[in-house]
Amino acid sequence: MARAVSEIEREIEQLSAEDRSRLLKFLIEQVDAPADSDVDAAWIAESERRLDEIEAGTVQTYSGRAVMKEARARGK
């Protein structure tokens, strides 16, 4: 059974600064861990599909400046 986060927090408070730092680095690595390979493959396929559409001229593209201008106009 999983331990309550509050219990883990109490244990972390008892750690030395060095150990807390090490734990923090570990947690950041876990959050930044590589994504699922299926997700990566799906994003690659999607980006390639979009690039093909742009190169074929079948979609209209917009500059970043135009997109930001439109977003600002809608936000008002």
Secondary structure, 3 states (H helix, E strand, C coil): CCCCHHHHHHHHHCCCHHHHHHHHHHHHHHHCCCCCHHHHHHHHHHHHHHHHHHHHCCCCCCCHHHHHHHHHHHHC
